[in-house]
Amino acid sequence: MFLFTNWALRLLGISGIFGASLFICGDLLYNHVPGSRETPTVIMSKLSSGRLIAAGILGMLGCWFYTLAAFHLYLAFRPLGDVFAFIFLLAFGVTGICYGIGHTAYFAIAAGAQVATRFGSDADSGGQLGNAFFKRVTTITYVPVIIASLMMLYGIVTGHSLYPRWMVIFMPIIIYLLRKPVLLVLKGHLQEIVRDSYDNMVLLVFYVLSTIVLWNGVIS
């Protein structure tokens, strides 16, 4: 079966890289304006509808590739047993789907902000309902993220996965928690780009490293 081959492991890892790249492009289309100090809501209130629609669609497309890439991790953690790997697959797959939902939900902030400014109100007030919905979706996403992170930590630290133990340093949750020091190190426009797409930059870094590390992985 093709899924349980070395090439499947490689292609599924590349799927994660491609998905993260689409999401990053979507993030930057949503609210990246070089040098701007305005809030994301105010920024989006001034963008063209075509740019905002493209931003939302890229998240939907990226979600498909994130979901596929969950099988890359399923193969990486399969040595811990089929049940463990399947539960992990569900948790990480659901996380990828949540990313897609959250990304498209972000569009509601932009839509509300644009309607508000069109009728003479301020953008931040117009985006409040959309922002509340986005935050609720983000909070729900923490549930599968915590489950997947704990399982990943266990699998890597015990040495039973296909990953070397040092990969624990590059777990998505670890890179995510290092956001502040990472942004302090970066300067200028690069800092702005990473700041405005950090959540998906995390997964881009992880999938690039994971694909490289597991390129010649032996599927059991």
N, C-alpha and C positions, 0 to 999 in steps of 0.2 A: 504494500500500500504506500502511495507516494508520500502521505503525511509523515510516515515514520522513516524518512530518508534524510541524509545530510543536506540535500538540495532543498528540501522543504524547510529545514531549519534556517538555511540561508535566506531563502526567498521571503519567508515570514518575517525575518528580522528586517529585511529591506522594506517590507510593507510598513513596519513600524516607523522607519526612518522617513518614508514617503508621507505617511499620515501626519507625523509631527511637522514636517515641512509645510504641508497644506494648512495645518492649524496655525503655524507661526505666520504664514502669509495672511491668513484671515485675521489674526490678532492685530497685525500691523495695519491692515486696511481699516479695521474698526477705529483705532484711536491713536495711531502713530503720526504725529506731526513734528518733525525735527525742531528742537529748540522751544517747543511750546511748554508753558507752565500752567496751562488751563487744566481743569478737571476733564477726565475722559468724557463725561456727559456733555460738557460745553463743546469739546472738540467735535464730538459726533453730531452735535446740532448744526454744525457748519459744513459737514461733508455732503457730497452728492449722494443721491439715492442709489445710483448705480454702484458706487464704491461700497456702500453699506450692504447692499444685497449680495454683492460678490463676496464680501467678508463672511456673511452668514452661510452662503452655499459652500464655501471652502471648508467650513467646520463640519458640515454634513458629509462631504466627501472624505475628509480626513477621518471621520468617525468610522467609516467602512474599513479603512486600512488599519486603524487602531484595533478594531475588533478582530480582524485577521491576524494581526500581530500577537494577540493573546495566545494563539496556538504556538507561536515561537517559544513563549514562556512555558506553556504546557509541556512541550518536549524537553525543555531545560530542567523541569522539576519532575518529570515522569519517573526518574530513578527512585523517588521517594514513595512510589506506589501510585496506581491508577486513581484511587479515590482521592488522595491528596492532590494530585495533579489536576483532576477534574474540578474539585472545589476551588482550587487556585485559578483555574481557567475561567470559571464563572465569575469569581470576584474581580479578576483583572479585566475580563471582557465587559462586565457591567460598568466598571470604571471608565473604559473607553467610550461606551455608549453615553454615560453621564457627561463626559467631556463634550460630546457632540450636542447633547441637549442644552448644556450650559452655554455653549458657544452660540447656538441659535437663539437662546433666551436673551442673550446680551443685546440682540437686535431690538428688543422691546424698549430698552433704555434709550437707544438712538431714536426710535420712532416717537416715543413720548416727548423727548427733548425737542425734536424738530417741529412737532405739532404745537408745543408750548411757545416756542420762539416765533412761530408763524402768526400766532394770535396775541403776541405782545407780552407773554409771560416769560419767566426765566427758565433756562434749560434744565437746571438742577431740579427744580420743582416738577417739571414735566417728566423727568426721568425717574421719579421716586418709585412709582408702582413697578416699573420694569426692573429697577434696581432691587426692590424687595423680593421680587420673584427670582431674580438671578441669585441672590444671596441664599434663598431657601433651597434652590437646586444645588448650590455649592455645598450647603450644610448636609444635605442628603448624600451627596457624593462621598463625604468623609467616611461613611459606613463601609462601603466596599473597599475604599482606599486603606483603611485601618486593617481590615481582614487580610487583604492581599499583602500589605507591608509586613505584617506579623508572620505570615506564612513564608514570604520571601526571605525574611531575616532568619527564620528557623532553618529553611532549606539550605541557604548559603553557609551559615555559620557551622552547621553540623557536617558540612562537606559532602552531603549526599546528592546534591544537584550536579548539573554539568558545569556549574560555575566554580572558579577558584575562590577561596575564602576572601581574598582581597576585594572581590567585586562588591562586598557588603558596603564599602565606602561609596560606591556609585549607585546604590539603590535610589530609585526616584525620590523616596521620602527624605533621604539624607540630603540629596542635592537641593530639594525643595526647602528644607530647613536652613540651608546655607545661603538663602537669598540675600540677606543683608550684607554679609561679608563679601559675597561675590560682586554685588553692585558697588560696594565701596572700592573694590580693586579696579573695576572697569571705569573708564573715563569717556567723556564726550559722547559722540553719536552712538558708539558701540554700546555704551551703558544704557542709553535711551532705548535702543532696539531690544536689548536683553530684558530690560525692565518691563517693556510693553508686551512681551511675549514669554515671560519667564516660565509659566506653568508648562508650556509645550516645549520650551528650550530644554527643560528638565528631561522630558521623554526623548527628545532628539539625542541628547548626550547619552542617555542610557541605552537607547536602541543602537546607536552607532557602536558603542563599546561592546554591547552584548553580541551584536552581529560579528564583530571582529574576533572576540574571544571564542565564540562558538562556531566559527567558520568551518573548522575541521572537527567539530564535536561528533562523538560517536553516539548514535541513537540506540538505546537499549530496547 
